[in-house]
Structure formats: C-alpha cells, structure tokens
Amino acid sequence: MLYPWQETVWQTLLDQHARLPHALLLTGEPGIGKLAFARHLAQWLLCESHADNKPCGVCDGCRWFLAGNHPDYRELTPAPEEEDDEGKVKKKAAAWISIDQVRDLNSFVYLSAHRAGRRVTLIQPAEALNAAAANALLKTLEEPPAGAVFILVSHQWRRLLPTILSRCRRLPLPLPEREPALAWLAEQGLDDAGSYLAEAGGAPLAAIERADAGMLAQRRAFLAELADPRQLDPLALAERLDKQKTEVARVADWLSRWVHDLARLGLAQSVRYYPDEITRLDALASKLDPVRLMRYHDTVIEAKRLANHPLNAKLVFEQLLYAYQQAVRPMIKG
Ligand SMILES: [Zn+2]
C-alpha cells in the first residue's frame, strides 16, 4: 500500500526500473510512510505476475508476502534484547541491529532464491546498525550475489557510515503538501488535524501518533478514577470530561471495555482491552459481581447507541458514572 503523497515518487522509481540498484536507501522525515513504501517496493519486486506498475496482490509471491512468510524476503530491525534482572529475564526494546543479525542475514542472502530469483532484504532503520553490523553488511553490499536486493530505510541518513552510503542509491521520500495531508487525516477521522499536523512538522503518520498519545493520557487518567470507585466523584469527573470535549462515544468505549475486562478477569482470569491496566483491574475485579458488571456493560452500550449527538454530554457522563458506581459499590467493603 502506498500513501497518496507517494504516488509521484513511486512513478519516478518505476521509470528507472531497468536501472534499479541492488541497494536503495529511502530517506526522509519520521512519520511520512517510508516503511510502507519500502514494503510496497519489496512486494513489487517479489510479485510474480509482473504487473507493470504495482504488486498484483493475488499471485503466490504477493500472497506469501502479505501473509508475512515469503521465503525470499527478510526484514532486519533491532531485535528485543534479553536482560537478566536479578534472575528474571526481561525483554527490553533494543536500540541496535547486531552483527549476529547481519551474519544470520548472510546465510539467507547467499542461498539460492526459492522463487523467481530475487531475494529482498529490508533494513530499518539503517542507522540502527551498530559499527560492527554495518561493516559486516558492507561486505555483502560490495559484492552482492545475483538477485539480492537491499532496501534500507533511514530517518537520519547522515549518521550512516560513508562506506554504506557509497554503496546505496539514495531516494528521498517527500513530506506531503499540507492540503493533501489534511485531506488524508480527515479521511482517517482525526479531529483537529491541523494542529496535530503542525506539531508533527507536517508528517501525517506522526500526527496520528501524537493524537493517539494525547488520547492515551486522557484514557489512563479516566481509568485511574474508575479504579477507585469509593473516591470517584461522578459530578466532578463528568464536568472535566465535558470541558475536555471528550466524545460520549469515546467515554462509553472506555467504560464498556474497562467493565468487560473487569468481568472477564473475574470469570476467566484474562483481559482483552487493557493489559496495560492489569494491576488496577486486578485490584478491583476480585471484589465484584460479574453478572452485575455485565448488566452495567449493556447499559453503557445502549447509552452509546443513543448518544450520537447528545444535547447534554455532561448529563450523559454523570448518569453513566453514577450507574458505574452503583454497579461496583455494593461489593466493595470499607
Ligand atoms: Zn503479485
């Protein structure tokens, strides 16, 4: 899939198809869709229908690619590192692509291809290659076996080793113009797209990420109040939600998912929507009556259905929160 603002550069790349280099470096701002472009190119290279301007989406090559198991395709990204924390092995997000990952890659690159003869490797972000890994990759880039294609993606290409840069052709991907970016964000249903887009420096995907992050903070604050029903003040919370202009549908979603998780935790010891809230859910769930919770859940769903454009959102919030307190209160002692 390409984003609308990538069509022109895609066409430019196709026009040079005959001279496509074995190593292409896609550069540009974070949040403009470089990875999507890189995957689109990889799929096109592995597409077996030889459609002339985009991957067909239906051949064996495309179907394997889309299912994530094409035998002639690899993605190299920083692998989570295992960290030993006082006897407990924890996974932590890695910052680097290691030399071991590059060595593993070589065994793939130098094998003969399973299908049409191309083996495609996507490396992202390329600046995550540490020095040893970059040097190991360099040997392969200098004398690539026939059919091997490398697509490197970089947010900060100036940080790459000059020797790596000299082996790649750089293709800068554009930041979209403001108007098409706003139109696309509106299609995605983002409110207040202009300010998020500005804050993200014009990068549409980064704008969406920012909007989600803002919503995440609001959601967490809201759930923190639900987690302590005895301290919950429905009037004050309803007023705050109203002032923040939080939509009724969104609050109803938060409430219904929270209650669903509470009930599910009581019945099946698992959660579906809010694994990041497991501590709070756990503290509350054991004290509650799942049947009563599910009845309240139905109330929330009904309120959401009725309240597409409520005249008085604050009143709806108050009612939902009072009912929540009723649903959880009788079981809580002290
Ligand atoms: Zn295809």
Boltz pocket constraint, residues with backbone or C-beta under 6 A from the ligand:
constraints:
  - pocket:
      binder: B
      contacts: [[A, 43], [A, 46], [A, 47], [A, 48], [A, 49], [A, 50], [A, 55], [A, 56], [A, 57], [A, 58], [A, 59], [A, 60], [A, 61], [A, 62], [A, 63]]
      max_distance: 6.0
